[in-house]
């Protein structure tokens, strides 16, 4: 049973989350040639203040881009 974990910024729209889970499940079904009932998708959400890229927090990068 594959367990797929998606670690990303929050995705507040429940419809987009459902679409993400459905598409990841479909791709995994095709790759492993197994039924969707065997696949688990977990979404771990991290706020911008807890994600660093290139040594800088995403929240800080966005503030700098806006000129705050």
BELQUI-V122374 format. One line per field, one symbol per residue. phi: phi as a letter, one per 40 degrees, with the letter a starting at -180 (. if undefined). burial: + if it has 24 or more other ideal C-beta (glycine too) atoms within 12 Angstrom, else -. Layout:
BEGIN
phi = ???
burial = ???
END
This chain:
BEGIN
phi = .cbbbbbacdbccdcccccdccccccccdcccfbcdccbbbbbbbbcdcbbbbfgbcddcccccccgc
burial = ---+----------------+--++--+----------+-+-+-------------------------
END
